[in-house]
Amino acid sequence: MSLKSHYSDTELLECGCDEVGRGCIAGPVFAAAVILPYNYENEEINDSKQLTAAKRNQLRTMIERDALAWAVGQVSEKEIDKINILQASFLAMTRAVEQLSLKPQLLLIDGNRFVNRTDIAYKTVVKGDATYLSIAAASILAKCYRDELMERLHEEFPQYGWKDNKGYPTPYHQEAVLKYGNSPYHRRSFQLKRQLKLEFT
């Protein structure tokens, strides 16, 4: 089934927002904001988790070309430690929205919660990245940009396997932390089990 092109029946300037990296134990959390043309169509765009890395990068080029406006924001691991991962996710979305070259009239937020630091109306959409094109497009951009960063950081700290796990707590990554300790890019404010729980709440 194709994703929906628009939330509203009127031609509001809608912006899809999504984050990636909430369940990681290393690296920043990233978010993207994407404004697509009204009634935009692209059968290939989907939730980034359902796509291969090659397909995401292909779609990234299309999204950046076709979007009326797009931006990516991030919140560092040090900021995450100060304000917690949930608030950091909201802040990353806000930073992305604030960088847009156009001001949207409605934010479509993936998930069931949002702390709105803007004066723009918003709607939260559970599984929004599998429902609306603009949110799915945002999920793709956020994933591509975060993966690129983690691959660069891997060159600095190859022992953690970030080029493969992208900072998520895979068994290999957890064993590497036990063996080598934390890097400067690890989040230190919570333990692994609590971080895993946050990913699903």
Number of C-alpha atoms within 10 A of each C-alpha: 6 14 21 16 19 23 19 10 6 8 12 13 18 26 28 32 34 31 31 25 23 22 19 23 27 25 27 29 29 30 33 32 36 32 30 25 17 14 11 13 14 14 9 14 27 24 22 24 14 11 15 10 15 10 14 24 17 12 22 21 11 14 23 16 11 14 15 17 21 26 22 26 23 26 21 17 23 17 17 22 15 13 12 15 26 17 15 25 25 22 26 26 32 23 21 24 29 17 16 19 12 14 15 20 14 19 26 24 27 25 17 12 13 18 13 14 12 12 8 12 12 19 16 15 18 13 15 24 28 22 21 23 30 34 37 26 32 34 31 31 31 29 26 20 19 24 22 13 15 23 19 14 19 18 12 11 16 12 14 26 20 23 18 14 17 25 27 21 19 16 10 14 21 16 13 15 17 9 11 10 12 15 14 12 17 18 24 17 17 12 10 16 9 11 19 16 10 13 13 8 8
